[in-house]
């Protein structure tokens, strides 16, 4: 089993490196007074698990019945066909209605459910940067209507993607990247619990490579502890998503823009990466295999647009089209 799941915090007291935020969450739960919240921060910093721990402290054994967790990718990212086959939405989904209308109905249905032995329930939206402008407008109206019996928690790695009408209704809480000392201490605790050892130099490499992402650090640690060979961090960190991003460049170089687009979209839909994380994966490929200034400029422009609430899929497709046009051969451009 993955160590990141084995050593997942079971309560607020077990969350490391986010003392100030956790103190607020514990206070909300103890006082039974929870505001709408906008929780932001990089991946692997404890956002989702903190919400779960809040719900457990607030509701006890009935926390799952009083907590609805929805992913923007599940609701909007995969289209109507995914909603149609998802058992969670079977009672609400209407085939003859648009995706956004179905989204509205699903959110209202969950928000209108009565809490179990509580004054209000929690409704959590993960990866909320994937919610379109229209979806967020619909969510705003639902927040207004059901705020007495439902608290909304927006979880995102990109708070700029949340419209002001929602952000202004929420208490902002930021989960910062964990400090190296905190990450190292947690990894040492896990090694002690597992009865495993790795060289101190390898541990330092893992802490540095994780860049404040504790989940990633624990994954690297498990790989290092289970390997008979010396740790090759470059090879370990060359993830499956890196290989997928490489195949997108291979498709562009071969003049197949449609294939490159499908590959990039799969990183967001199937692997759950944000558009900015896709740009990061493409950047890693460029660093290894390419040396062209136009690539650096194209990535920077795409990253800038994504920071200003631009549509993820449109911007990634535009980035690929620009790379095909400006960097690769005329055959690539003709394929567009």
Secondary structure as GFF3:
##gff-version 3
##sequence-region A 1 336
A	DSSP	alpha_helix	3	6	.	.	.	ID=ss1
A	DSSP	three_ten_helix	12	14	.	.	.	ID=ss2
A	DSSP	alpha_helix	19	31	.	.	.	ID=ss3
A	DSSP	beta_strand	37	41	.	.	.	ID=ss4
A	DSSP	alpha_helix	47	59	.	.	.	ID=ss5
A	DSSP	three_ten_helix	60	62	.	.	.	ID=ss6
A	DSSP	beta_strand	67	71	.	.	.	ID=ss7
A	DSSP	alpha_helix	72	72	.	.	.	ID=ss8
A	DSSP	pi_helix	73	77	.	.	.	ID=ss9
A	DSSP	alpha_helix	80	85	.	.	.	ID=ss10
A	DSSP	three_ten_helix	87	89	.	.	.	ID=ss11
A	DSSP	alpha_helix	99	111	.	.	.	ID=ss12
A	DSSP	beta_strand	121	126	.	.	.	ID=ss13
A	DSSP	three_ten_helix	128	130	.	.	.	ID=ss14
A	DSSP	alpha_helix	133	146	.	.	.	ID=ss15
A	DSSP	beta_strand	150	156	.	.	.	ID=ss16
A	DSSP	three_ten_helix	159	161	.	.	.	ID=ss17
A	DSSP	alpha_helix	164	167	.	.	.	ID=ss18
A	DSSP	beta_strand	171	175	.	.	.	ID=ss19
A	DSSP	alpha_helix	180	194	.	.	.	ID=ss20
A	DSSP	alpha_helix	200	210	.	.	.	ID=ss21
A	DSSP	alpha_helix	214	225	.	.	.	ID=ss22
A	DSSP	alpha_helix	233	237	.	.	.	ID=ss23
A	DSSP	alpha_helix	240	253	.	.	.	ID=ss24
A	DSSP	alpha_helix	257	269	.	.	.	ID=ss25
A	DSSP	alpha_helix	275	289	.	.	.	ID=ss26
A	DSSP	alpha_helix	293	306	.	.	.	ID=ss27
A	DSSP	alpha_helix	312	326	.	.	.	ID=ss28
A	DSSP	alpha_helix	330	335	.	.	.	ID=ss29
###
